[in-house]
Amino acid sequence: MPMNFAAIEIGSNAVRMIVGGLVDSCELRVLERWSAHLRLGDSVFEHGMVPENIFQQL
């Protein structure tokens, strides 16, 4: 049975995700990549929170 893995990174400017599958027990093959440049840090530093409209973009 194939094993798939995902990693999500939430930074101050972007959110990134990568999905990979384990091939032959020793190789990770990338199945999907996704990123969105949302500039999260600007809102957090200015208002202390992430606005609802930014969450809607995810």
N, C-alpha and C positions, 0 to 999 in steps of 0.2 A: 504494500500500500504506500503510495507517495506521501511524503510529509511536506507540507507548506508552512512557511514562516512569514511573519510580517513585522516590520519595525516602523514606528512612527516617531518623528522628531518634531517637537514644537519649540521653535526658537523665537527670538524677538521680532524677526522680520518675515519668517516663512514657516509653513507647516509642510513636512515632507513625509511620504510613505513609500516603502518599497516592499514588494511581495516576492518571495522566492520559493523555489521548490528544491528539495534535496534529490539529487540524481546519483544513482549508483553509490549511495552512502558516503560519498566524499566530495561531491561537487554541488555547489549552490547555483542554480540557474535563476536569473531574474525573470519573473513573469509579468510584473507590472511596476511602474513608477508613477508617482503622482506628486505634484507640489503646487502650493498656492502661496503667493507673496501677499501677505495680509498686513504687514507692518504692525504686528501686535504690540510691540514695545512702545510705539508712539502713544497709543491710547492708555496703556497701563501706566506709563510714566507721567502722563498728563492728568488722568482721571482716577487712577488707582484700580481700574477694572477694564475688562474687555467688553466693549459695547455689543448689544444683541445683534446688530446688523453684521458685525464681523463673524459671529457664530453662524449666521445664516449662509455665509459664503462657503462654509465647510460642508 
